[in-house]
Amino acid sequence: MTTASNTRKTIAAALLTASTFGSAVSHAADKPTVILVHGAFAESSSWNGVAARLIDQGYPVVAAANPLRGVANDAKYVSTLIEQTAGPIVLVGHSYGGSVITNAVNGSEKVKALVYVAAFAPTAGESAATLAGKFPGGTLGPTLAEPVQLSDGNQDLYIQQDKFAEQFASDVAPAEAALMAATQRPITAAALNEESRHSAWDYVPSWFVYGTGDKNIPEAALKFMADRAGSKKTVSIPGASHVVMTSHPDEVVALITEAAEATAQ
């Protein structure tokens, strides 16, 4: 068999795999697809507890790999997932991922609900940094490591590993928090300061869940955003950290499924 023939077969197999994945994601009975978008200093596996429970309930789930490069850039990536997913969608964002989903809807009629999990819900002209500093109580700044200088002039930000658990995941088991610290994904400084262009919660119903022990986004800021967005239901979990989806997956799943069922009626 020629090299060219082998190449064609490899490409065909890859396309078949992609097509099969798309079919699996786009259809599961009459349930909407849940797209989960992680935030800064996290990664897709931070949704594992939530994703497992949703899958057990028959929901198709995609835990997106948020690039964390910039709001417009990251929203465009998630918009592509929305376009390529058939049927209704519940879009879920954590932390900075809330800014991303707020901009990713882009008028799509597929998105039936937005769920903000300890997340930013900016209006046009607001950045994550602006909202985080709107109310006192956030302690992220002093825990950040020395920025990594990038070739394009930007900076990548990380949380110091020895401060990660206390700042980000205080109610997560120490061993798991240590792994989260080691595998954290950096965000650019520009992304946190980039202004939102849209506010999808103006026309898509929204639900909010967060913990009162959040040290990245002050509780007052989270409540302010939920109230401003006209949240259909807001769940405040006493003492829960910023990664409430990791430490309290049952409560987060309950809200996601409530949103899914409400928009299906």
DRENTIKOL-175443 format. One record per residue: residue in three letters; x, y, z of N, C-alpha, C, CB in turn. Coordinates in pm, whole numbers. Atoms other than C-alpha are relative to their C-alpha. Glycine has a CB too. Layout:
 code    n_X    n_Y    n_Z   ca_X   ca_Y   ca_Z    c_X    c_Y    c_Z   cb_X   cb_Y   cb_Z
  ALA      X      Y      Z      X      Y      Z      X      Y      Z      X      Y      Z
...
# end
This chain:
 code    n_X    n_Y    n_Z   ca_X   ca_Y   ca_Z    c_X    c_Y    c_Z   cb_X   cb_Y   cb_Z
  MET     85   -119      0      0      0      0     89    124      0    -97      1    124
  THR    -82   -119     12    137    346    -93    -17     90    121    -36     76   -127
  THR      7    -97   -108    211    621    151   -121     90    -15    127     83      6
  ALA    114    -87     26    -53    840    -14   -131    -69     39     -5     42   -147
  SER    121     75    -35   -312    566     29    -17     -9    150      4   -141    -61
  ASN      3      5   -147   -221    529    396    -47    133     58    139    -36     57
  THR     38   -133    -48   -255    904    444   -148     24    -17     78    107    -73
  ARG    143    -19     24   -600    908    282    -83    -78     98    -36    -41   -142
  LYS     75     81    -96   -716    625    506      5     59    140     55   -143      2
  THR    -13    -62   -133   -582    800    816    -92    121     13    144     42     26
  ILE     87   -117     -1   -764   1122    725   -145    -41      5     25     87   -123
  ALA    139     47      1  -1084    933    650    -41    -51    137    -19   -110   -104
  ALA     31     53   -134  -1066    757    987    -19    112     99    112    -94     48
  ALA     12   -114    -91  -1013   1086   1165   -132     71    -20    116     98    -20
  LEU    127    -65     29  -1310   1241    989   -117    -82     50    -14     25   -148
  LEU    107     87    -48  -1525    940   1075    -12     10    151     26   -146    -41
  THR      2    -14   -145  -1424    969   1440    -64    132     41    142    -10     57
  ALA     57   -131    -31  -1509   1340   1443   -149      0    -23     66    109    -83
  SER    143      5     31  -1844   1270   1280    -76    -78    106    -23    -62   -137
  THR     63     81   -103  -1924   1000   1534    -11     76    130     78   -129     21
  PHE      2    -81   -122  -1829   1232   1821   -111    103     -8    136     70     21
  GLY    103   -101     17  -2053   1502   1680   -138    -58     18     11     65   -135
  SER    131     64    -13  -2346   1263   1657    -31    -33    145     -7   -125    -84
  ALA     21     38   -140  -2296   1142   2013    -33    122     84    122    -70     56
  VAL     21   -120    -80  -2282   1495   2147   -134     64    -31    112    100    -26
  SER    116    -77     42  -2574   1626   1948   -133    -66     31      8     25   -145
  HIS    129     64    -21  -2836   1369   2042      4    -97    118    -42    -73   -125
  ALA     21     95   -110  -2940   1196   2362   -143     18     46    103     23    118
  ALA    143     -9    -27  -3313   1141   2378    -46    143    -26    -33    -44    147
  ASP     48   -137     19  -3476   1480   2430     67     96     96   -151      6     17
  LYS    -70    -86    -95  -3224   1624   2673     95     95    -74     78    -84    103
  PRO    -94    -93     63  -3021   1934   2587    144    -41     28    -25    143     50
  THR   -143     19    -26  -2645   1919   2555     46    105    100     82      9   -132
  VAL    -57    -91    -99  -2463   2072   2850    146     26    -37    -13    -58    146
  ILE   -137    -38     30  -2149   2261   2753     57     71    123      8     91   -128
  LEU    -63    -50   -122  -1922   2326   3054    127     75    -36     31   -117     98
  VAL   -115    -84     34  -1667   2608   3030     74     39    128    -44    127    -79
  HIS    -77    -29   -122  -1396   2625   3297     58    141     -6    113   -104     18
  GLY    -56   -134     -9  -1230   2945   3413    151     -2     17    -62     74    114
  ALA   -144    -14    -20   -882   3071   3494     49    -90    112     35    145     31
  PHE    -69     82    -99   -639   2851   3690    -68   -136     21      8     74    133
  ALA     68    131     -6   -864   2549   3627     18    -67   -136   -153     15     36
  GLU      0     69    129   -908   2299   3344   -123    -88     -7    130    -83    -21
  SER    125     72     24  -1174   2070   3202    -32   -102    108      6    -68   -133
  SER     25    104   -100  -1130   1803   3469    -61     56    129    128    -73     32
  SER     65    -58   -118  -1254   2048   3733   -150    -26     -2     27    151      8
  TRP    143     32     16  -1599   1954   3598    -29   -149     16    -49     47   -135
  ASN     21    145      4  -1550   1578   3639   -119    -47     84    124    -70     48
  GLY    111     42    -85  -1792   1539   3930   -134     40    -57     15     58    139
  VAL    123    -47     62  -2057   1746   3756    -29    -78   -127     10    150    -32
  ALA     19     71    127  -2005   1580   3417    -46   -143     23    129      1    -81
  ALA     37    140    -26  -2027   1228   3561   -145    -12     41     90    -60    110
  ARG    139      5    -46  -2357   1301   3732    -97     33   -113    -21     97    117
  LEU     87    -34    112  -2505   1464   3424     -9   -114   -100     51    126    -70
  ILE     -1    114     93  -2399   1174   3203    -85   -114     55    145    -49    -24
  ASP     82    105    -62  -2557    932   3450   -149     29    -17     34    -12    149
  GLN    140    -38     17  -2882   1127   3405    -40      6   -148    -25    134     66
  GLY     33      6    141  -2862   1092   3028     25    126    -79   -140    -36    -14
  TYR    -30   -123     72  -2737   1438   2937    127    -16    -84     16    118     99
  PRO   -126    -10     74  -2485   1479   2655     81    114     60    -26     23   -155
  VAL    -84    -98    -68  -2191   1671   2799    127     26    -80     35    -47    143
  VAL   -130    -38     55  -1896   1862   2655     68     92    101    -14     71   -141
  ALA    -79    -87    -87  -1635   2001   2894    106     65    -87     65    -79    121
  ALA    -85    -69     96  -1470   2258   2671    137     33     59    -67    127    -49
  ALA   -135    -42    -40  -1098   2331   2683     13    149    -29    112    -83    -75
  ASN     -1   -145     16  -1121   2707   2734    143     48    -23    -63     69    124
  PRO   -138    -42     27   -811   2868   2575     58     97    102      7     63   -135
  LEU    -45    -97   -100   -791   3145   2842     97    102    -57     64    -72    116
  ARG    -86    -98     67   -632   3383   2592    -62    138     -8     34    -47   -138
  GLY     68   -128     11   -895   3657   2575   -148    -23    -17     57     83   -116
  VAL    144     22      0  -1270   3705   2604    -53    -23   -141    -71    118     63
  ALA     51     15    136  -1341   3755   2233     52   -128    -65     38    122    -85
  ASN    -61    121     56  -1100   3479   2131    -65   -126     57    151     -1     29
  ASP     53    120    -65  -1232   3227   2383   -149    -17    -30     23      7    151
  ALA    143      7     32  -1596   3316   2313    -20    -52   -142    -65    139     16
  LYS      9     49    139  -1537   3254   1942     18   -152     -4    106     68    -89
  TYR    -22    145     -6  -1404   2907   2025   -125    -71     50    120    -33     92
  VAL    120     63    -54  -1709   2823   2237   -117     15    -98    -36     60    137
  SER    104    -19    101  -1937   2969   1968      8   -107   -108     12    140    -62
  THR    -18    106    100  -1789   2716   1727    -58   -132     52    149    -18    -35
  LEU     59    120    -58  -1885   2435   1965   -153      8     -5     48    -19    146
  ILE    145    -19      5  -2237   2579   1984    -52    -26   -141    -38    143     46
  GLU     42     17    139  -2264   2593   1605      1   -145    -43     89     81    -91
  GLN    -17    138     44  -2150   2234   1568    -72   -102     89    147    -33     -5
  THR     78     88    -87  -2379   2094   1838   -146     14    -36     24     34    150
  ALA    141     -4     40  -2728   2001   1726    -90      7    123    -35   -123    -85
  GLY    100      0   -105  -3034   2070   1936     23    106    105     -6   -132     64
  PRO    -10   -101   -106  -3085   2280   2250    125    -20     85   -123     -4     88
  ILE   -124     -1    -77  -2791   2372   2472    -21     75    131    116     64    -81
  VAL    -14    -72   -126  -2743   2465   2837    148     33     13    -53    -84    124
  LEU   -139    -47     -3  -2427   2673   2860     36     37    144     20    121    -95
  VAL    -39    -14   -141  -2244   2663   3194    142     56      7     -9   -136     75
  GLY   -133    -58    -13  -1950   2882   3292     43     15    143      4    134    -68
  HIS    -58    -19   -133  -1720   2890   3593     99    116     -4     70   -130     49
  SER    -96   -108    -16  -1535   3205   3703     13     82   -128    137    -57     41
  TYR    -20    -72    127  -1381   3374   3394    -81    -64   -112    149      2    -37
  GLY     82     68    100  -1573   3113   3194   -138     62    -12    -13   -146     34
  GLY    127    -71      8  -1883   3316   3281      7    114   -100    -39     53    136
  SER    -19   -106     99  -1744   3607   3078     -3    -59   -141    133     74     24
  VAL     -6     65    131  -1683   3364   2793   -140    -40    -48     91   -125      6
  ILE    133     43     46  -2035   3216   2784    -90    120    -25    -64    -94    103
  THR     79   -121     19  -2184   3565   2815     19     56   -141     37    106    105
  ASN    -32    -50    133  -2014   3650   2485    -12   -105   -109    137     57     -1
  ALA      0    107    100  -2031   3310   2314   -136    -26    -62     50   -127     62
  VAL    135     28     51  -2409   3292   2270    -20     68   -135   -108     47    100
  ASN     -1    -73    127  -2392   3560   2001   -132    -14    -76    114    -49    -86
  GLY    132      5     63  -2766   3541   1936    -48   -138    -39      1     82   -120
  SER     41    135     39  -2779   3164   1889   -127    -43     71    113   -101     30
  GLU    125     47    -59  -3127   3026   1941     13   -138     62   -109     -2   -105
  LYS    -22    132    -59  -2978   2691   2042     17      8    151    123    -66    -63
  VAL    -29    -13   -143  -2872   2822   2383   -128     39     74    112    104     25
  LYS    127    -21    -70  -3176   2790   2609     18     50    143    -80   -129      2
  ALA    -22    -41   -139  -3017   2860   2948    148     25     24    -52   -109     98
  LEU   -136    -29    -45  -2706   3007   3106      7    -30    149     40    148    -30
  VAL    -19     29   -142  -2577   2873   3437    138     52     39    -12   -154     30
  TYR   -123    -63    -46  -2315   3079   3618     42    -65    133    -17    154     16
  VAL    -50     72   -116  -2106   2879   3866    119     78     58     42   -146    -38
  ALA   -103    -89    -56  -1908   3119   4089     65     78   -113    108    -81     79
  ALA    -47    -53    127  -1881   3310   3765    -31    147    -20    -60    -79   -112
  PHE     25   -136     42  -1857   3654   3616   -114      3   -102    127     62    -59
  ALA    108    -23     97  -2167   3778   3433      5    147    -38   -142    -40     60
  PRO    -20   -141     31  -2047   4103   3279   -106     55    -96    138     21    -60
  THR     74    -69    104  -2243   4357   3084    103     59    -95    -96    111     60
  ALA    -93    -57     97  -2092   4523   2778     81    112     64    -76     53   -125
  GLY    -89   -102    -55  -1791   4731   2878     64    -37    132    -74    125     17
  GLU    -59     45   -127  -1708   4538   3197    100   -113    -23   -111    -45     98
  SER    -97    109      4  -1410   4311   3252    -11    -82    127    144     53    -19
  ALA     -4     82   -121  -1355   4030   3500     72     75    112     69   -135    -28
  ALA    -76    -73   -101  -1098   4245   3678    -83    112     63    129     58    -61
  THR     85   -108    -50  -1343   4534   3708   -103    -53     98    -71     72   -117
  LEU    105     58    -85  -1615   4313   3854     59    -57    129    -76   -109    -76
  ALA    -62     58   -120  -1377   4135   4094     37    108    100    125    -81    -38
  GLY    -40   -108    -89  -1268   4471   4234   -113     94     38    108     78    -62
  LYS    114    -87    -26  -1616   4621   4252    -40      0    147   -119    -43    -85
  PHE     33     13   -142  -1664   4494   4608    123    -52     74   -122    -96     21
  PRO   -117     48    -77  -1407   4427   4885    -11   -148     32     16     81    129
  GLY      1    138    -48  -1304   4080   4993     83    -96    -83   -138    -49      4
  GLY    -81     90     83  -1112   3927   4701    146      5     41    -14     38   -148
  THR   -140      7    -44   -760   3808   4788     90    -68   -102      8    -73    133
  LEU    -78     71    103   -634   3668   4457    136     64    -23    -78     -5   -130
  GLY   -122    -70     40   -372   3934   4382    127    -45     70    -17    143     23
  PRO   -124     37    -70   -116   3851   4655     40   -147    -18    -15     30    145
  THR    -32    142     15   -135   3478   4574     56    -34   -138   -124    -84     26
  LEU    -47     27    136    -32   3515   4209    152    -14     -4    -45    111    -96
  ALA   -144     18     19    311   3393   4103     53    110    -92     30   -141    -59
  GLU    -62    -94     93    558   3607   3908    -50    -32   -141    157     -8      8
  PRO     56     27    133    398   3646   3562    104    -58    -96    -58    127    -59
  VAL    -85     56    106    541   3447   3272    -12     92   -121    -41   -147    -36
  GLN      1    -91    113    640   3687   2996     -9    -78   -131    125     89      1
  LEU     22     68    127    514   3579   2654     62     79   -115   -150    -20    -25
  SER    -68    -63    114    670   3653   2315    -82    112    -63     33   -103   -104
  ASP     84   -104     59    371   3865   2212    -15    122     92   -138    -57    -32
  GLY      6   -112    -92    424   4100   2508   -101    -18    112    -32    123    -75
  ASN     98     27   -105    142   3951   2715     66    -74    116   -120    -82    -56
  GLN    -48     73   -116    176   3778   3050    -96   -112     36     18     95    119
  ASP     80    110    -51     53   3440   3171      2      6    153     53   -137    -52
  LEU     13     -5   -145    -75   3432   3528    -31   -137     58   -109     99     39
  TYR     23    122    -77    -65   3142   3773    -20     37    146    118   -101    -17
  ILE      4    -13   -146   -151   3102   4140    118    -80     56   -138    -51     59
  GLN   -109     73    -63    147   3006   4357    -54   -133     55     67     84    113
  GLN     53    132    -38    110   2633   4421    -20    -14    150     92   -109    -50
  ASP     15     15   -145    164   2663   4796   -114     85     57    130     36     69
  LYS    113    -83    -43   -118   2919   4815   -130    -40    -69     31    147    -27
  PHE    114     34     85   -354   2752   4568   -118    -55     80     42   -102   -104
  ALA    110     64    -73   -557   2537   4808    -77    101     83     54   -112     91
  GLU     67    -96    -89   -632   2814   5057    -76    105    -80    103     68     91
  GLN     63   -106     78   -712   3071   4789   -113    -50    -89    103     68    -86
  PHE     86     44    112   -890   2863   4528    -90   -118     35     85    -38   -117
  ALA     70    128    -20  -1003   2530   4670      7    -43    146     61   -109    -89
  SER    -17     26   -143  -1019   2549   5049    -87   -115     52    -30    124     77
  ASP     87    109    -47  -1300   2292   5076     14   -127    -85   -145     45     -1
  VAL    -33    119     79  -1142   2037   4841    104    -81     76     52     38   -143
  ALA    -97     85    -69   -948   1739   4980    142     42    -37    -23   -149    -35
  PRO   -136    -50     25   -578   1836   5015     71    -66   -118     83    -19    122
  ALA    -68     69    110   -451   1570   4774    -55     46   -135    -15   -153     15
  GLU     60    -44    125   -697   1677   4506     35    146    -28   -153    -18      4
  ALA    -36   -141     17   -626   2046   4564    145     14    -49    -19     77    132
  ALA   -140     -4     43   -253   1976   4521     12    -34   -148     84    -97     83
  LEU      1     34    142   -322   1811   4185    -55    115    -83    -82   -127    -24
  MET     57   -114     70   -538   2105   4082    103    113    -12   -126     51     72
  ALA   -104   -103      3   -253   2340   4170    106    -33   -104     65     14    138
  ALA   -104     42     94     -5   2138   3964    -47      5   -144     45   -140     34
  THR     52      6    138   -234   2115   3659    -74    126    -41    -92   -120    -16
  GLN     74   -124     32   -376   2469   3668     43     54   -136     23    106    110
  ARG    -25    -62    129   -407   2642   3332     15    150     20   -115    -30   -101
  PRO    -19   -143    -17   -272   2998   3309    -97     81    -85    143     39    -34
  ILE     80    -94     77   -477   3294   3190     87    122    -28   -132     39     75
  THR    -75   -122     27   -337   3602   3022    -54    115     83     -5     35   -150
  ALA     43   -119    -73   -347   3927   3214    -98     80    -85    121     87     39
  ALA     89    -74     90   -512   4082   2908   -141    -56      2     55     -4   -143
  ALA    133     61      0   -800   3832   2924    -82     49    119     11   -153      4
  LEU     72    -45   -119   -891   3935   3278    -40    147     -8     84    -24    124
  ASN     28   -143     13   -887   4300   3173    -77     35   -128    129     78      4
  GLU     72    -26    126  -1065   4261   2838   -149     22     27     19   -118    -98
  GLU    140    -33    -22  -1408   4421   2830    -93    -90    -80    -24    145    -37
  SER    103     78     66  -1715   4219   2746    -65     83   -111   -106    -48    102
  ARG     69    -68    110  -1886   4303   2418   -151    -23      4     56    -47   -134
  HIS    142     37     -2  -2219   4141   2494    -43    -35    142    -27   -119    -96
  SER     55     49   -127  -2446   4042   2782   -117    -92    -33    -44    119     95
  ALA    103     96     44  -2634   3729   2677   -109    -21    102     64   -131    -32
  TRP    104     17   -103  -2817   3718   3010   -113    100    -15     61     13    139
  ASP    109    -94     29  -3021   4010   2877   -119    -70    -68     51    115    -90
  TYR    106     66     77  -3215   3767   2656     -4   -152     16     16     33   -145
  VAL      2    144    -29  -3127   3415   2774    -19    -16    150    133    -72    -50
  PRO     21     17   -145  -3262   3300   3115    124    -56     68   -120    -91     27
  SER   -123     38    -70  -2991   3253   3375    -28    -51    140     95    118      6
  TRP      1     56   -135  -2927   3062   3698    139     20     58    -43   -153      0
  PHE   -129    -27    -63  -2650   3126   3951     19    -89    124     12    150     40
  VAL    -37     72   -121  -2470   2919   4214    142     41     39    -11   -154    -20
  TYR   -132    -38    -47  -2173   3019   4429     11    -30    149     29    149    -29
  GLY    -23     25   -142  -2016   2973   4771     30    128     74    114    -98     19
  THR    -26   -120    -80  -1997   3224   5052    147     10     41    -87     -1    125
  GLY   -141      0    -34  -1632   3127   5106     91     28   -118     38   -129     61
  ASP    -77    -28    121  -1520   3235   4758     98    114     26    -95     36   -118
  LYS   -103   -103    -22  -1190   3427   4781     47     65   -130    118    -61     72
  ASN    -36    -61    129  -1150   3499   4409    -98    109    -39      7   -106   -110
  ILE    105    -97     32  -1482   3674   4351    -81     22    127    -92    -49   -120
  PRO     73    -24   -125  -1635   3838   4659   -148    -37    -12     13    145     42
  GLU    141     40     -1  -1978   3708   4757    -91    115    -42    -40    -49    139
  ALA     83   -115     35  -2121   4059   4724     -3     23   -151     51    127     71
  ALA     -6    -16    145  -2005   4075   4361    -83   -107    -69    146     -6    -49
  LEU     77    109     58  -2158   3737   4284   -150     24     14     39   -133     66
  LYS    141    -30    -21  -2490   3837   4435    -46    116    -88    -25     33    148
  PHE     32   -115     84  -2483   4170   4253    -25    -44   -145    114    103      5
  MET     14     45    139  -2435   3997   3917   -124    -86    -20    124    -77    -44
  ALA    120     85      9  -2707   3739   3985   -126     84      1     -3   -102    115
  ASP    118    -87     -9  -2956   4006   4085    -17     83   -127      9     93    123
  ARG      6    -83    119  -2869   4226   3789    -47    -78   -122    136     63    -28
  ALA     37     84    115  -2912   3938   3545   -142    -52      9     96   -116    -12
  GLY    135     52    -16  -3257   3857   3684      0   -151     14    -86     40   -117
  SER    -16    144    -18  -3145   3511   3793   -133    -69     34    102    -28    110
  LYS    122     78    -26  -3428   3257   3781      8    -68    136    -22   -104   -110
  LYS    -23     57   -133  -3277   3093   4088    146     18     36    -40   -151      4
  THR   -136    -18    -49  -2969   3174   4292     22    -88    122     28    149     34
  VAL    -34     90   -110  -2810   2913   4517    132     46     62     11   -148    -49
  SER   -119    -41    -74  -2563   3032   4781     35   -111     99    -22    137     73
  ILE    -40    114    -82  -2369   2749   4947     94     48    112     69   -110    -87
  PRO    -81    -50   -111  -2236   2836   5295    140    -60      4    -71    -28    132
  GLY   -138     44    -15  -1858   2820   5315     67    -56   -123      6    -99    105
  ALA    -58     62    119  -1806   2683   4966    104     91    -65   -110    -35   -102
  SER   -111    -73     61  -1487   2787   4786    -33     42   -143    127    -86      2
  HIS     17    -45    139  -1437   2928   4437    -31   -118    -93    126     74    -48
  VAL     26    116     87  -1439   2576   4285   -119    -79     55    126    -91    -11
  VAL    120     61    -57  -1790   2503   4407    -47   -120    -83   -111    103     10
  MET     41    113     83  -1846   2267   4111     79   -127     34     19     33   -148
  THR    -82    114    -41  -1564   2045   4241    -37    -48    140    148     37     -5
  SER     27     36   -139  -1652   2055   4610   -147    -30     27     45    111     91
  HIS    145     21    -19  -2034   2057   4573    -68    -34   -132    -65    126     62
  PRO     56     33    132  -2114   1881   4245   -150    -29      2     71   -118    -57
  ASP    143     33     -5  -2459   1762   4361    -86    125    -11    -33    -75    129
  GLU     78   -124      3  -2586   2114   4421      9     68   -137     48     96    109
  VAL    -19    -61    132  -2439   2239   4093    -80    -76   -105    149      3    -37
  VAL     77     81     96  -2590   1951   3896   -150     24     17     32   -149     18
  ALA    143    -24    -25  -2928   2008   4061    -45    129    -67    -28      5    151
  LEU     37   -128     62  -2927   2368   3938      4    -10   -152     92    112     49
  ILE    -10     16    146  -2812   2274   3587   -121    -76    -54    130    -74    -38
  THR    114     78     48  -3084   2012   3552   -130     77     16     -8   -134     75
  GLU    119    -84    -18  -3342   2254   3691    -11    100   -116      5     76    136
  ALA     -1    -92    113  -3240   2504   3424    -38    -70   -130    138     65    -13
  ALA     30     77    120  -3254   2237   3155   -148    -34     -9     83   -126     -3
  GLU    142     38     -2  -3600   2122   3260    -91    121    -16    -33    -74    130
  ALA     84   -121      7  -3736   2476   3296     -8     51   -142     56    109     92
  THR     -1    -53    135  -3633   2573   2945    -58    -97   -101    140     38    -39
  ALA     59    101     90  -3772   2251   2797   -153      6      2     47   -141     39
  GLN    146     -5    -15  -4126   2333   2911    -63     96   -100    -36     41    143
# end
